[in-house]
Amino acid sequence: MKKMRLISLQMLICCLFPTLVFSQFSILGKTIDHETGQPLAGAHIILENTFIATVSSSTGYFKISGLKP
C-alpha cells in the first residue's frame, strides 16, 4: 500500500512538472478615461523596471503575454 502511494505521487509530480516549468502569465486590461469613461485608444502600457510594453487597441483593451512567474 505504501509503495502504491509512492508510485502515485511520483506519477503526479512527473505530470505536473512540465506545466510548472513552462507556465507563463498574461496581463489583460482596459484603459479608460477617468472623467468620461470612454476607452483610451493608443495608450502605452509599460511594466515598471522592465522593457516590456504594449499599446491599447482602438477599444482600449491591451494584453501582455509570455510573462515569467
C-alpha positions as CSV (number, residue, x, y, z in Angstrom):
1,M,0.0,0.0,0.0
2,K,2.8,2.4,0.9
3,K,4.6,1.6,-2.3
4,M,1.5,2.3,-4.3
5,R,1.2,5.8,-2.8
6,L,4.8,6.5,-3.6
7,I,4.3,5.5,-7.2
8,S,1.1,7.6,-7.4
9,L,3.0,10.6,-6.0
10,Q,5.8,10.1,-8.5
11,M,3.5,10.0,-11.4
12,L,1.7,13.1,-10.2
13,I,5.0,15.0,-10.0
14,C,6.0,13.8,-13.4
15,C,2.7,15.0,-14.9
16,L,2.8,18.4,-13.2
17,F,6.5,19.3,-13.6
18,P,6.3,20.3,-17.3
19,T,3.3,22.5,-16.6
20,L,5.1,24.3,-13.8
21,V,8.3,24.7,-15.7
22,F,6.7,26.2,-18.8
23,S,4.0,28.2,-17.1
24,Q,3.6,31.8,-18.2
25,F,1.4,34.6,-17.2
26,S,-0.5,37.3,-19.1
27,I,-1.9,40.7,-18.0
28,L,-5.2,41.7,-19.6
29,G,-6.9,45.0,-19.1
30,K,-8.8,48.0,-20.5
31,T,-7.8,51.6,-20.4
32,I,-10.5,54.2,-19.8
33,D,-10.6,57.9,-19.3
34,H,-11.4,58.7,-15.6
35,E,-13.6,61.6,-16.4
36,T,-15.6,60.4,-19.4
37,G,-15.4,56.6,-19.0
38,Q,-14.5,56.3,-22.7
39,P,-11.9,53.8,-23.8
40,L,-8.4,55.2,-24.4
41,A,-7.1,54.0,-27.8
42,G,-3.3,54.0,-28.3
43,A,-2.5,54.3,-24.6
44,H,1.0,53.0,-23.8
45,I,1.1,50.3,-21.0
46,I,4.6,49.8,-19.6
47,L,5.7,47.4,-16.8
48,E,7.8,49.3,-14.3
49,N,11.5,48.4,-14.2
50,T,11.3,46.3,-17.4
51,F,11.5,46.8,-21.1
52,I,8.0,45.2,-21.6
53,A,5.3,47.4,-23.0
54,T,2.3,47.4,-25.3
55,V,-0.3,49.8,-26.7
56,S,-4.1,49.6,-26.1
57,S,-6.3,48.8,-29.1
58,S,-9.0,51.1,-30.6
59,T,-11.4,49.8,-27.9
60,G,-9.0,50.4,-25.1
61,Y,-8.1,46.8,-24.4
62,F,-4.5,45.5,-24.0
63,K,-2.7,42.2,-23.3
64,I,0.9,41.5,-22.3
65,S,1.7,37.8,-22.7
66,G,4.6,35.5,-22.0
67,L,5.5,36.8,-18.6
68,K,7.5,34.5,-16.3
69,P,6.4,34.0,-12.7
